Amino acid sequence: MGRLVSLAQALDERQRLRRRHKTAILTNGVFDILHVGHVRYLQAARGLGDRLIVGLNSDTSARQLKGPDRPLVGQMERAEILCALSSVDLVVIFDAPTAESLVDALQPDIYVKGGDYSDGRALPEATVVSRHGGRVVILPLTPGRSTSRMRQRLLNQHKVAQGE
């Protein structure tokens, strides 16, 4: 998993990109049960610039965000899966419920989030991005694809199979 890096290593790469006048894209998420919506989202994010860095919520922060039953897949396995995608250049695991400190440290040229933020919900990282002169891009979601929806469907199928 050579593309799973520490924050210090990601900062070194960010400096290299800056010196070469290359565009750094940052996104973040839990990425629990990777599905086609995630893949399409990450491909679209990567298409916006030269290098895509993915901030991956640690197991602790995923529980804070999603509840005590999440994540379904541990952080090291989620990181390994993300690292296997050609659209992902680097993965950094972070432990906070939002990526504000990660954004502040890496100062991406472009910060990308999914279309679930197009409903007017405040994006906590947006202020930090603009403070460093970057821009926020909201990408559309793949309709009908979400980990929460997949999880619920599996639970419902299990209940049917159990006769509940």
Phi and psi in radians as a Rosetta constraint file:
Dihedral C 1 N 2 CA 2 C 2 CIRCULARHARMONIC -1.126 0.35
Dihedral N 2 CA 2 C 2 N 3 CIRCULARHARMONIC -0.302 0.35
Dihedral C 2 N 3 CA 3 C 3 CIRCULARHARMONIC -1.624 0.35
Dihedral N 3 CA 3 C 3 N 4 CIRCULARHARMONIC -0.070 0.35
Dihedral C 3 N 4 CA 4 C 4 CIRCULARHARMONIC -1.451 0.35
Dihedral N 4 CA 4 C 4 N 5 CIRCULARHARMONIC 2.058 0.35
Dihedral C 4 N 5 CA 5 C 5 CIRCULARHARMONIC -2.245 0.35
Dihedral N 5 CA 5 C 5 N 6 CIRCULARHARMONIC 2.826 0.35
Dihedral C 5 N 6 CA 6 C 6 CIRCULARHARMONIC -1.351 0.35
Dihedral N 6 CA 6 C 6 N 7 CIRCULARHARMONIC 2.915 0.35
Dihedral C 6 N 7 CA 7 C 7 CIRCULARHARMONIC -1.058 0.35
Dihedral N 7 CA 7 C 7 N 8 CIRCULARHARMONIC -0.700 0.35
Dihedral C 7 N 8 CA 8 C 8 CIRCULARHARMONIC -1.053 0.35
Dihedral N 8 CA 8 C 8 N 9 CIRCULARHARMONIC -0.731 0.35
Dihedral C 8 N 9 CA 9 C 9 CIRCULARHARMONIC -1.179 0.35
Dihedral N 9 CA 9 C 9 N 10 CIRCULARHARMONIC -0.669 0.35
Dihedral C 9 N 10 CA 10 C 10 CIRCULARHARMONIC -1.122 0.35
Dihedral N 10 CA 10 C 10 N 11 CIRCULARHARMONIC -0.676 0.35
Dihedral C 10 N 11 CA 11 C 11 CIRCULARHARMONIC -1.117 0.35
Dihedral N 11 CA 11 C 11 N 12 CIRCULARHARMONIC -0.692 0.35
Dihedral C 11 N 12 CA 12 C 12 CIRCULARHARMONIC -1.068 0.35
Dihedral N 12 CA 12 C 12 N 13 CIRCULARHARMONIC -0.781 0.35
Dihedral C 12 N 13 CA 13 C 13 CIRCULARHARMONIC -1.123 0.35
Dihedral N 13 CA 13 C 13 N 14 CIRCULARHARMONIC -0.688 0.35
Dihedral C 13 N 14 CA 14 C 14 CIRCULARHARMONIC -1.067 0.35
Dihedral N 14 CA 14 C 14 N 15 CIRCULARHARMONIC -0.707 0.35
Dihedral C 14 N 15 CA 15 C 15 CIRCULARHARMONIC -1.125 0.35
Dihedral N 15 CA 15 C 15 N 16 CIRCULARHARMONIC -0.712 0.35
Dihedral C 15 N 16 CA 16 C 16 CIRCULARHARMONIC -1.062 0.35
Dihedral N 16 CA 16 C 16 N 17 CIRCULARHARMONIC -0.766 0.35
Dihedral C 16 N 17 CA 17 C 17 CIRCULARHARMONIC -1.082 0.35
Dihedral N 17 CA 17 C 17 N 18 CIRCULARHARMONIC -0.747 0.35
Dihedral C 17 N 18 CA 18 C 18 CIRCULARHARMONIC -1.070 0.35
Dihedral N 18 CA 18 C 18 N 19 CIRCULARHARMONIC -0.781 0.35
Dihedral C 18 N 19 CA 19 C 19 CIRCULARHARMONIC -1.097 0.35
Dihedral N 19 CA 19 C 19 N 20 CIRCULARHARMONIC -0.560 0.35
Dihedral C 19 N 20 CA 20 C 20 CIRCULARHARMONIC -1.603 0.35
Dihedral N 20 CA 20 C 20 N 21 CIRCULARHARMONIC 0.060 0.35
Dihedral C 20 N 21 CA 21 C 21 CIRCULARHARMONIC 1.026 0.35
Dihedral N 21 CA 21 C 21 N 22 CIRCULARHARMONIC 0.715 0.35
Dihedral C 21 N 22 CA 22 C 22 CIRCULARHARMONIC -1.781 0.35
Dihedral N 22 CA 22 C 22 N 23 CIRCULARHARMONIC 2.647 0.35
Dihedral C 22 N 23 CA 23 C 23 CIRCULARHARMONIC -1.537 0.35
Dihedral N 23 CA 23 C 23 N 24 CIRCULARHARMONIC 2.182 0.35
Dihedral C 23 N 24 CA 24 C 24 CIRCULARHARMONIC -1.739 0.35
Dihedral N 24 CA 24 C 24 N 25 CIRCULARHARMONIC 2.214 0.35
Dihedral C 24 N 25 CA 25 C 25 CIRCULARHARMONIC -1.931 0.35
Dihedral N 25 CA 25 C 25 N 26 CIRCULARHARMONIC 2.393 0.35
Dihedral C 25 N 26 CA 26 C 26 CIRCULARHARMONIC -2.218 0.35
Dihedral N 26 CA 26 C 26 N 27 CIRCULARHARMONIC 2.355 0.35
Dihedral C 26 N 27 CA 27 C 27 CIRCULARHARMONIC -2.380 0.35
Dihedral N 27 CA 27 C 27 N 28 CIRCULARHARMONIC 2.970 0.35
Dihedral C 27 N 28 CA 28 C 28 CIRCULARHARMONIC -2.667 0.35
Dihedral N 28 CA 28 C 28 N 29 CIRCULARHARMONIC 2.822 0.35
Dihedral C 28 N 29 CA 29 C 29 CIRCULARHARMONIC 2.979 0.35
Dihedral N 29 CA 29 C 29 N 30 CIRCULARHARMONIC 3.132 0.35
Dihedral C 29 N 30 CA 30 C 30 CIRCULARHARMONIC -1.427 0.35
Dihedral N 30 CA 30 C 30 N 31 CIRCULARHARMONIC -0.694 0.35
Dihedral C 30 N 31 CA 31 C 31 CIRCULARHARMONIC 0.882 0.35
Dihedral N 31 CA 31 C 31 N 32 CIRCULARHARMONIC 0.869 0.35
Dihedral C 31 N 32 CA 32 C 32 CIRCULARHARMONIC -1.534 0.35
Dihedral N 32 CA 32 C 32 N 33 CIRCULARHARMONIC 2.282 0.35
Dihedral C 32 N 33 CA 33 C 33 CIRCULARHARMONIC 0.921 0.35
Dihedral N 33 CA 33 C 33 N 34 CIRCULARHARMONIC 1.378 0.35
Dihedral C 33 N 34 CA 34 C 34 CIRCULARHARMONIC -1.021 0.35
Dihedral N 34 CA 34 C 34 N 35 CIRCULARHARMONIC 2.290 0.35
Dihedral C 34 N 35 CA 35 C 35 CIRCULARHARMONIC -2.347 0.35
Dihedral N 35 CA 35 C 35 N 36 CIRCULARHARMONIC 3.086 0.35
Dihedral C 35 N 36 CA 36 C 36 CIRCULARHARMONIC -1.041 0.35
Dihedral N 36 CA 36 C 36 N 37 CIRCULARHARMONIC -0.545 0.35
Dihedral C 36 N 37 CA 37 C 37 CIRCULARHARMONIC -1.082 0.35
Dihedral N 37 CA 37 C 37 N 38 CIRCULARHARMONIC -0.734 0.35
Dihedral C 37 N 38 CA 38 C 38 CIRCULARHARMONIC -1.101 0.35
Dihedral N 38 CA 38 C 38 N 39 CIRCULARHARMONIC -0.805 0.35
Dihedral C 38 N 39 CA 39 C 39 CIRCULARHARMONIC -1.054 0.35
Dihedral N 39 CA 39 C 39 N 40 CIRCULARHARMONIC -0.818 0.35
Dihedral C 39 N 40 CA 40 C 40 CIRCULARHARMONIC -1.126 0.35
Dihedral N 40 CA 40 C 40 N 41 CIRCULARHARMONIC -0.689 0.35
Dihedral C 40 N 41 CA 41 C 41 CIRCULARHARMONIC -1.094 0.35
Dihedral N 41 CA 41 C 41 N 42 CIRCULARHARMONIC -0.826 0.35
Dihedral C 41 N 42 CA 42 C 42 CIRCULARHARMONIC -1.173 0.35
Dihedral N 42 CA 42 C 42 N 43 CIRCULARHARMONIC -0.646 0.35
Dihedral C 42 N 43 CA 43 C 43 CIRCULARHARMONIC -1.111 0.35
Dihedral N 43 CA 43 C 43 N 44 CIRCULARHARMONIC -0.762 0.35
Dihedral C 43 N 44 CA 44 C 44 CIRCULARHARMONIC -1.142 0.35
Dihedral N 44 CA 44 C 44 N 45 CIRCULARHARMONIC -0.710 0.35
Dihedral C 44 N 45 CA 45 C 45 CIRCULARHARMONIC -1.082 0.35
Dihedral N 45 CA 45 C 45 N 46 CIRCULARHARMONIC -0.798 0.35
Dihedral C 45 N 46 CA 46 C 46 CIRCULARHARMONIC -1.075 0.35
Dihedral N 46 CA 46 C 46 N 47 CIRCULARHARMONIC -0.567 0.35
Dihedral C 46 N 47 CA 47 C 47 CIRCULARHARMONIC -1.190 0.35
Dihedral N 47 CA 47 C 47 N 48 CIRCULARHARMONIC -0.157 0.35
Dihedral C 47 N 48 CA 48 C 48 CIRCULARHARMONIC -1.483 0.35
Dihedral N 48 CA 48 C 48 N 49 CIRCULARHARMONIC -0.179 0.35
Dihedral C 48 N 49 CA 49 C 49 CIRCULARHARMONIC -2.946 0.35
Dihedral N 49 CA 49 C 49 N 50 CIRCULARHARMONIC -2.726 0.35
Dihedral C 49 N 50 CA 50 C 50 CIRCULARHARMONIC -1.618 0.35
Dihedral N 50 CA 50 C 50 N 51 CIRCULARHARMONIC -0.622 0.35
Dihedral C 50 N 51 CA 51 C 51 CIRCULARHARMONIC -2.456 0.35
Dihedral N 51 CA 51 C 51 N 52 CIRCULARHARMONIC 2.309 0.35
Dihedral C 51 N 52 CA 52 C 52 CIRCULARHARMONIC -1.854 0.35
Dihedral N 52 CA 52 C 52 N 53 CIRCULARHARMONIC 2.096 0.35
Dihedral C 52 N 53 CA 53 C 53 CIRCULARHARMONIC -1.855 0.35
Dihedral N 53 CA 53 C 53 N 54 CIRCULARHARMONIC 2.236 0.35
Dihedral C 53 N 54 CA 54 C 54 CIRCULARHARMONIC -1.897 0.35
Dihedral N 54 CA 54 C 54 N 55 CIRCULARHARMONIC 2.112 0.35
Dihedral C 54 N 55 CA 55 C 55 CIRCULARHARMONIC -1.499 0.35
Dihedral N 55 CA 55 C 55 N 56 CIRCULARHARMONIC 2.110 0.35
Dihedral C 55 N 56 CA 56 C 56 CIRCULARHARMONIC -1.849 0.35
Dihedral N 56 CA 56 C 56 N 57 CIRCULARHARMONIC 2.134 0.35
Dihedral C 56 N 57 CA 57 C 57 CIRCULARHARMONIC -1.075 0.35
Dihedral N 57 CA 57 C 57 N 58 CIRCULARHARMONIC 2.286 0.35
Dihedral C 57 N 58 CA 58 C 58 CIRCULARHARMONIC -1.126 0.35
Dihedral N 58 CA 58 C 58 N 59 CIRCULARHARMONIC 2.945 0.35
Dihedral C 58 N 59 CA 59 C 59 CIRCULARHARMONIC -1.009 0.35
Dihedral N 59 CA 59 C 59 N 60 CIRCULARHARMONIC -0.711 0.35
Dihedral C 59 N 60 CA 60 C 60 CIRCULARHARMONIC -1.092 0.35
Dihedral N 60 CA 60 C 60 N 61 CIRCULARHARMONIC -0.848 0.35
Dihedral C 60 N 61 CA 61 C 61 CIRCULARHARMONIC -1.236 0.35
Dihedral N 61 CA 61 C 61 N 62 CIRCULARHARMONIC -0.535 0.35
Dihedral C 61 N 62 CA 62 C 62 CIRCULARHARMONIC -1.099 0.35
Dihedral N 62 CA 62 C 62 N 63 CIRCULARHARMONIC -0.715 0.35
Dihedral C 62 N 63 CA 63 C 63 CIRCULARHARMONIC -1.105 0.35
Dihedral N 63 CA 63 C 63 N 64 CIRCULARHARMONIC -0.706 0.35
Dihedral C 63 N 64 CA 64 C 64 CIRCULARHARMONIC -1.071 0.35
Dihedral N 64 CA 64 C 64 N 65 CIRCULARHARMONIC -0.684 0.35
Dihedral C 64 N 65 CA 65 C 65 CIRCULARHARMONIC -1.412 0.35
Dihedral N 65 CA 65 C 65 N 66 CIRCULARHARMONIC -0.743 0.35
Dihedral C 65 N 66 CA 66 C 66 CIRCULARHARMONIC -1.869 0.35
Dihedral N 66 CA 66 C 66 N 67 CIRCULARHARMONIC -0.248 0.35
Dihedral C 66 N 67 CA 67 C 67 CIRCULARHARMONIC 1.979 0.35
Dihedral N 67 CA 67 C 67 N 68 CIRCULARHARMONIC 2.981 0.35
Dihedral C 67 N 68 CA 68 C 68 CIRCULARHARMONIC -1.193 0.35
Dihedral N 68 CA 68 C 68 N 69 CIRCULARHARMONIC -0.309 0.35
Dihedral C 68 N 69 CA 69 C 69 CIRCULARHARMONIC -1.579 0.35
Dihedral N 69 CA 69 C 69 N 70 CIRCULARHARMONIC 0.070 0.35
Dihedral C 69 N 70 CA 70 C 70 CIRCULARHARMONIC -2.114 0.35
Dihedral N 70 CA 70 C 70 N 71 CIRCULARHARMONIC 2.722 0.35
Dihedral C 70 N 71 CA 71 C 71 CIRCULARHARMONIC -1.353 0.35
Dihedral N 71 CA 71 C 71 N 72 CIRCULARHARMONIC 2.806 0.35
Dihedral C 71 N 72 CA 72 C 72 CIRCULARHARMONIC -1.394 0.35
Dihedral N 72 CA 72 C 72 N 73 CIRCULARHARMONIC -0.465 0.35
Dihedral C 72 N 73 CA 73 C 73 CIRCULARHARMONIC -2.117 0.35
Dihedral N 73 CA 73 C 73 N 74 CIRCULARHARMONIC 2.335 0.35
Dihedral C 73 N 74 CA 74 C 74 CIRCULARHARMONIC -1.156 0.35
Dihedral N 74 CA 74 C 74 N 75 CIRCULARHARMONIC 2.793 0.35
Dihedral C 74 N 75 CA 75 C 75 CIRCULARHARMONIC -1.063 0.35
Dihedral N 75 CA 75 C 75 N 76 CIRCULARHARMONIC -0.650 0.35
Dihedral C 75 N 76 CA 76 C 76 CIRCULARHARMONIC -1.214 0.35
Dihedral N 76 CA 76 C 76 N 77 CIRCULARHARMONIC -0.660 0.35
Dihedral C 76 N 77 CA 77 C 77 CIRCULARHARMONIC -1.223 0.35
Dihedral N 77 CA 77 C 77 N 78 CIRCULARHARMONIC -0.691 0.35
Dihedral C 77 N 78 CA 78 C 78 CIRCULARHARMONIC -1.099 0.35
Dihedral N 78 CA 78 C 78 N 79 CIRCULARHARMONIC -0.716 0.35
Dihedral C 78 N 79 CA 79 C 79 CIRCULARHARMONIC -1.103 0.35
Dihedral N 79 CA 79 C 79 N 80 CIRCULARHARMONIC -0.746 0.35
Dihedral C 79 N 80 CA 80 C 80 CIRCULARHARMONIC -1.088 0.35
Dihedral N 80 CA 80 C 80 N 81 CIRCULARHARMONIC -0.730 0.35
Dihedral C 80 N 81 CA 81 C 81 CIRCULARHARMONIC -1.115 0.35
Dihedral N 81 CA 81 C 81 N 82 CIRCULARHARMONIC -0.804 0.35
Dihedral C 81 N 82 CA 82 C 82 CIRCULARHARMONIC -1.065 0.35
Dihedral N 82 CA 82 C 82 N 83 CIRCULARHARMONIC -0.725 0.35
Dihedral C 82 N 83 CA 83 C 83 CIRCULARHARMONIC -1.112 0.35
Dihedral N 83 CA 83 C 83 N 84 CIRCULARHARMONIC -0.427 0.35
Dihedral C 83 N 84 CA 84 C 84 CIRCULARHARMONIC -1.351 0.35
Dihedral N 84 CA 84 C 84 N 85 CIRCULARHARMONIC -0.228 0.35
Dihedral C 84 N 85 CA 85 C 85 CIRCULARHARMONIC -1.441 0.35
Dihedral N 85 CA 85 C 85 N 86 CIRCULARHARMONIC 2.318 0.35
Dihedral C 85 N 86 CA 86 C 86 CIRCULARHARMONIC -1.147 0.35
Dihedral N 86 CA 86 C 86 N 87 CIRCULARHARMONIC -0.399 0.35
Dihedral C 86 N 87 CA 87 C 87 CIRCULARHARMONIC -1.352 0.35
Dihedral N 87 CA 87 C 87 N 88 CIRCULARHARMONIC -0.285 0.35
Dihedral C 87 N 88 CA 88 C 88 CIRCULARHARMONIC -1.732 0.35
Dihedral N 88 CA 88 C 88 N 89 CIRCULARHARMONIC 2.153 0.35
Dihedral C 88 N 89 CA 89 C 89 CIRCULARHARMONIC -1.586 0.35
Dihedral N 89 CA 89 C 89 N 90 CIRCULARHARMONIC -0.753 0.35
Dihedral C 89 N 90 CA 90 C 90 CIRCULARHARMONIC -2.466 0.35
Dihedral N 90 CA 90 C 90 N 91 CIRCULARHARMONIC 2.619 0.35
Dihedral C 90 N 91 CA 91 C 91 CIRCULARHARMONIC -2.206 0.35
Dihedral N 91 CA 91 C 91 N 92 CIRCULARHARMONIC 2.304 0.35
Dihedral C 91 N 92 CA 92 C 92 CIRCULARHARMONIC -2.193 0.35
Dihedral N 92 CA 92 C 92 N 93 CIRCULARHARMONIC 2.154 0.35
Dihedral C 92 N 93 CA 93 C 93 CIRCULARHARMONIC -1.469 0.35
Dihedral N 93 CA 93 C 93 N 94 CIRCULARHARMONIC 2.309 0.35
Dihedral C 93 N 94 CA 94 C 94 CIRCULARHARMONIC -2.257 0.35
Dihedral N 94 CA 94 C 94 N 95 CIRCULARHARMONIC 2.736 0.35
Dihedral C 94 N 95 CA 95 C 95 CIRCULARHARMONIC -1.912 0.35
Dihedral N 95 CA 95 C 95 N 96 CIRCULARHARMONIC 0.102 0.35
Dihedral C 95 N 96 CA 96 C 96 CIRCULARHARMONIC -1.722 0.35
Dihedral N 96 CA 96 C 96 N 97 CIRCULARHARMONIC 2.755 0.35
Dihedral C 96 N 97 CA 97 C 97 CIRCULARHARMONIC -1.227 0.35
Dihedral N 97 CA 97 C 97 N 98 CIRCULARHARMONIC -0.407 0.35
Dihedral C 97 N 98 CA 98 C 98 CIRCULARHARMONIC -2.146 0.35
Dihedral N 98 CA 98 C 98 N 99 CIRCULARHARMONIC 2.905 0.35
Dihedral C 98 N 99 CA 99 C 99 CIRCULARHARMONIC -1.701 0.35
Dihedral N 99 CA 99 C 99 N 100 CIRCULARHARMONIC 0.319 0.35
Dihedral C 99 N 100 CA 100 C 100 CIRCULARHARMONIC -0.970 0.35
Dihedral N 100 CA 100 C 100 N 101 CIRCULARHARMONIC -0.803 0.35
Dihedral C 100 N 101 CA 101 C 101 CIRCULARHARMONIC -1.211 0.35
Dihedral N 101 CA 101 C 101 N 102 CIRCULARHARMONIC -0.600 0.35
Dihedral C 101 N 102 CA 102 C 102 CIRCULARHARMONIC -1.143 0.35
Dihedral N 102 CA 102 C 102 N 103 CIRCULARHARMONIC -0.777 0.35
Dihedral C 102 N 103 CA 103 C 103 CIRCULARHARMONIC -1.089 0.35
Dihedral N 103 CA 103 C 103 N 104 CIRCULARHARMONIC -0.749 0.35
Dihedral C 103 N 104 CA 104 C 104 CIRCULARHARMONIC -1.080 0.35
Dihedral N 104 CA 104 C 104 N 105 CIRCULARHARMONIC -0.693 0.35
Dihedral C 104 N 105 CA 105 C 105 CIRCULARHARMONIC -1.275 0.35
Dihedral N 105 CA 105 C 105 N 106 CIRCULARHARMONIC -0.805 0.35
Dihedral C 105 N 106 CA 106 C 106 CIRCULARHARMONIC -1.498 0.35
Dihedral N 106 CA 106 C 106 N 107 CIRCULARHARMONIC -0.387 0.35
Dihedral C 106 N 107 CA 107 C 107 CIRCULARHARMONIC 0.785 0.35
Dihedral N 107 CA 107 C 107 N 108 CIRCULARHARMONIC 1.096 0.35
Dihedral C 107 N 108 CA 108 C 108 CIRCULARHARMONIC -1.165 0.35
Dihedral N 108 CA 108 C 108 N 109 CIRCULARHARMONIC 2.700 0.35
Dihedral C 108 N 109 CA 109 C 109 CIRCULARHARMONIC -1.241 0.35
Dihedral N 109 CA 109 C 109 N 110 CIRCULARHARMONIC -0.644 0.35
Dihedral C 109 N 110 CA 110 C 110 CIRCULARHARMONIC -2.331 0.35
Dihedral N 110 CA 110 C 110 N 111 CIRCULARHARMONIC 2.276 0.35
Dihedral C 110 N 111 CA 111 C 111 CIRCULARHARMONIC -1.973 0.35
Dihedral N 111 CA 111 C 111 N 112 CIRCULARHARMONIC 2.201 0.35
Dihedral C 111 N 112 CA 112 C 112 CIRCULARHARMONIC -2.009 0.35
Dihedral N 112 CA 112 C 112 N 113 CIRCULARHARMONIC 2.385 0.35
Dihedral C 112 N 113 CA 113 C 113 CIRCULARHARMONIC -2.361 0.35
Dihedral N 113 CA 113 C 113 N 114 CIRCULARHARMONIC 2.863 0.35
Dihedral C 113 N 114 CA 114 C 114 CIRCULARHARMONIC -1.403 0.35
Dihedral N 114 CA 114 C 114 N 115 CIRCULARHARMONIC 2.850 0.35
Dihedral C 114 N 115 CA 115 C 115 CIRCULARHARMONIC -1.064 0.35
Dihedral N 115 CA 115 C 115 N 116 CIRCULARHARMONIC -0.154 0.35
Dihedral C 115 N 116 CA 116 C 116 CIRCULARHARMONIC -1.136 0.35
Dihedral N 116 CA 116 C 116 N 117 CIRCULARHARMONIC -0.219 0.35
Dihedral C 116 N 117 CA 117 C 117 CIRCULARHARMONIC -1.660 0.35
Dihedral N 117 CA 117 C 117 N 118 CIRCULARHARMONIC 0.029 0.35
Dihedral C 117 N 118 CA 118 C 118 CIRCULARHARMONIC -1.411 0.35
Dihedral N 118 CA 118 C 118 N 119 CIRCULARHARMONIC -0.022 0.35
Dihedral C 118 N 119 CA 119 C 119 CIRCULARHARMONIC -1.499 0.35
Dihedral N 119 CA 119 C 119 N 120 CIRCULARHARMONIC 0.162 0.35
Dihedral C 119 N 120 CA 120 C 120 CIRCULARHARMONIC 1.628 0.35
Dihedral N 120 CA 120 C 120 N 121 CIRCULARHARMONIC -0.089 0.35
Dihedral C 120 N 121 CA 121 C 121 CIRCULARHARMONIC -1.039 0.35
Dihedral N 121 CA 121 C 121 N 122 CIRCULARHARMONIC 2.488 0.35
Dihedral C 121 N 122 CA 122 C 122 CIRCULARHARMONIC -1.210 0.35
Dihedral N 122 CA 122 C 122 N 123 CIRCULARHARMONIC 2.348 0.35
Dihedral C 122 N 123 CA 123 C 123 CIRCULARHARMONIC -1.738 0.35
Dihedral N 123 CA 123 C 123 N 124 CIRCULARHARMONIC 1.884 0.35
Dihedral C 123 N 124 CA 124 C 124 CIRCULARHARMONIC -1.008 0.35
Dihedral N 124 CA 124 C 124 N 125 CIRCULARHARMONIC -0.526 0.35
Dihedral C 124 N 125 CA 125 C 125 CIRCULARHARMONIC -1.417 0.35
Dihedral N 125 CA 125 C 125 N 126 CIRCULARHARMONIC -0.246 0.35
Dihedral C 125 N 126 CA 126 C 126 CIRCULARHARMONIC -1.016 0.35
Dihedral N 126 CA 126 C 126 N 127 CIRCULARHARMONIC -0.729 0.35
Dihedral C 126 N 127 CA 127 C 127 CIRCULARHARMONIC -1.097 0.35
Dihedral N 127 CA 127 C 127 N 128 CIRCULARHARMONIC -0.722 0.35
Dihedral C 127 N 128 CA 128 C 128 CIRCULARHARMONIC -1.165 0.35
Dihedral N 128 CA 128 C 128 N 129 CIRCULARHARMONIC -0.726 0.35
Dihedral C 128 N 129 CA 129 C 129 CIRCULARHARMONIC -1.041 0.35
Dihedral N 129 CA 129 C 129 N 130 CIRCULARHARMONIC -0.870 0.35
Dihedral C 129 N 130 CA 130 C 130 CIRCULARHARMONIC -1.172 0.35
Dihedral N 130 CA 130 C 130 N 131 CIRCULARHARMONIC -0.564 0.35
Dihedral C 130 N 131 CA 131 C 131 CIRCULARHARMONIC -1.056 0.35
Dihedral N 131 CA 131 C 131 N 132 CIRCULARHARMONIC -0.531 0.35
Dihedral C 131 N 132 CA 132 C 132 CIRCULARHARMONIC -1.705 0.35
Dihedral N 132 CA 132 C 132 N 133 CIRCULARHARMONIC 0.145 0.35
Dihedral C 132 N 133 CA 133 C 133 CIRCULARHARMONIC 1.447 0.35
Dihedral N 133 CA 133 C 133 N 134 CIRCULARHARMONIC 0.199 0.35
Dihedral C 133 N 134 CA 134 C 134 CIRCULARHARMONIC -1.534 0.35
Dihedral N 134 CA 134 C 134 N 135 CIRCULARHARMONIC -3.125 0.35
Dihedral C 134 N 135 CA 135 C 135 CIRCULARHARMONIC -2.283 0.35
Dihedral N 135 CA 135 C 135 N 136 CIRCULARHARMONIC 2.667 0.35
Dihedral C 135 N 136 CA 136 C 136 CIRCULARHARMONIC -1.758 0.35
Dihedral N 136 CA 136 C 136 N 137 CIRCULARHARMONIC 2.331 0.35
Dihedral C 136 N 137 CA 137 C 137 CIRCULARHARMONIC -2.127 0.35
Dihedral N 137 CA 137 C 137 N 138 CIRCULARHARMONIC 2.221 0.35
Dihedral C 137 N 138 CA 138 C 138 CIRCULARHARMONIC -1.792 0.35
Dihedral N 138 CA 138 C 138 N 139 CIRCULARHARMONIC 2.083 0.35
Dihedral C 138 N 139 CA 139 C 139 CIRCULARHARMONIC -1.689 0.35
Dihedral N 139 CA 139 C 139 N 140 CIRCULARHARMONIC 2.546 0.35
Dihedral C 139 N 140 CA 140 C 140 CIRCULARHARMONIC -1.182 0.35
Dihedral N 140 CA 140 C 140 N 141 CIRCULARHARMONIC 2.603 0.35
Dihedral C 140 N 141 CA 141 C 141 CIRCULARHARMONIC -1.405 0.35
Dihedral N 141 CA 141 C 141 N 142 CIRCULARHARMONIC 2.749 0.35
Dihedral C 141 N 142 CA 142 C 142 CIRCULARHARMONIC -1.447 0.35
Dihedral N 142 CA 142 C 142 N 143 CIRCULARHARMONIC 2.048 0.35
Dihedral C 142 N 143 CA 143 C 143 CIRCULARHARMONIC -0.956 0.35
Dihedral N 143 CA 143 C 143 N 144 CIRCULARHARMONIC 2.368 0.35
Dihedral C 143 N 144 CA 144 C 144 CIRCULARHARMONIC 1.339 0.35
Dihedral N 144 CA 144 C 144 N 145 CIRCULARHARMONIC 0.095 0.35
Dihedral C 144 N 145 CA 145 C 145 CIRCULARHARMONIC -2.034 0.35
Dihedral N 145 CA 145 C 145 N 146 CIRCULARHARMONIC 1.990 0.35
Dihedral C 145 N 146 CA 146 C 146 CIRCULARHARMONIC -2.761 0.35
Dihedral N 146 CA 146 C 146 N 147 CIRCULARHARMONIC 2.619 0.35
Dihedral C 146 N 147 CA 147 C 147 CIRCULARHARMONIC -1.095 0.35
Dihedral N 147 CA 147 C 147 N 148 CIRCULARHARMONIC -0.705 0.35
Dihedral C 147 N 148 CA 148 C 148 CIRCULARHARMONIC -1.068 0.35
Dihedral N 148 CA 148 C 148 N 149 CIRCULARHARMONIC -0.742 0.35
Dihedral C 148 N 149 CA 149 C 149 CIRCULARHARMONIC -1.152 0.35
Dihedral N 149 CA 149 C 149 N 150 CIRCULARHARMONIC -0.733 0.35
Dihedral C 149 N 150 CA 150 C 150 CIRCULARHARMONIC -1.099 0.35
Dihedral N 150 CA 150 C 150 N 151 CIRCULARHARMONIC -0.740 0.35
Dihedral C 150 N 151 CA 151 C 151 CIRCULARHARMONIC -1.078 0.35
Dihedral N 151 CA 151 C 151 N 152 CIRCULARHARMONIC -0.783 0.35
Dihedral C 151 N 152 CA 152 C 152 CIRCULARHARMONIC -1.120 0.35
Dihedral N 152 CA 152 C 152 N 153 CIRCULARHARMONIC -0.713 0.35
Dihedral C 152 N 153 CA 153 C 153 CIRCULARHARMONIC -1.089 0.35
Dihedral N 153 CA 153 C 153 N 154 CIRCULARHARMONIC -0.740 0.35
Dihedral C 153 N 154 CA 154 C 154 CIRCULARHARMONIC -1.113 0.35
Dihedral N 154 CA 154 C 154 N 155 CIRCULARHARMONIC -0.730 0.35
Dihedral C 154 N 155 CA 155 C 155 CIRCULARHARMONIC -1.100 0.35
Dihedral N 155 CA 155 C 155 N 156 CIRCULARHARMONIC -0.740 0.35
Dihedral C 155 N 156 CA 156 C 156 CIRCULARHARMONIC -1.116 0.35
Dihedral N 156 CA 156 C 156 N 157 CIRCULARHARMONIC -0.724 0.35
Dihedral C 156 N 157 CA 157 C 157 CIRCULARHARMONIC -1.112 0.35
Dihedral N 157 CA 157 C 157 N 158 CIRCULARHARMONIC -0.679 0.35
Dihedral C 157 N 158 CA 158 C 158 CIRCULARHARMONIC -1.112 0.35
Dihedral N 158 CA 158 C 158 N 159 CIRCULARHARMONIC -0.761 0.35
Dihedral C 158 N 159 CA 159 C 159 CIRCULARHARMONIC -1.077 0.35
Dihedral N 159 CA 159 C 159 N 160 CIRCULARHARMONIC -0.727 0.35
Dihedral C 159 N 160 CA 160 C 160 CIRCULARHARMONIC -1.099 0.35
Dihedral N 160 CA 160 C 160 N 161 CIRCULARHARMONIC -0.787 0.35
Dihedral C 160 N 161 CA 161 C 161 CIRCULARHARMONIC -1.108 0.35
Dihedral N 161 CA 161 C 161 N 162 CIRCULARHARMONIC -0.552 0.35
Dihedral C 161 N 162 CA 162 C 162 CIRCULARHARMONIC -1.489 0.35
Dihedral N 162 CA 162 C 162 N 163 CIRCULARHARMONIC -0.105 0.35
Dihedral C 162 N 163 CA 163 C 163 CIRCULARHARMONIC 1.345 0.35
Dihedral N 163 CA 163 C 163 N 164 CIRCULARHARMONIC 0.417 0.35
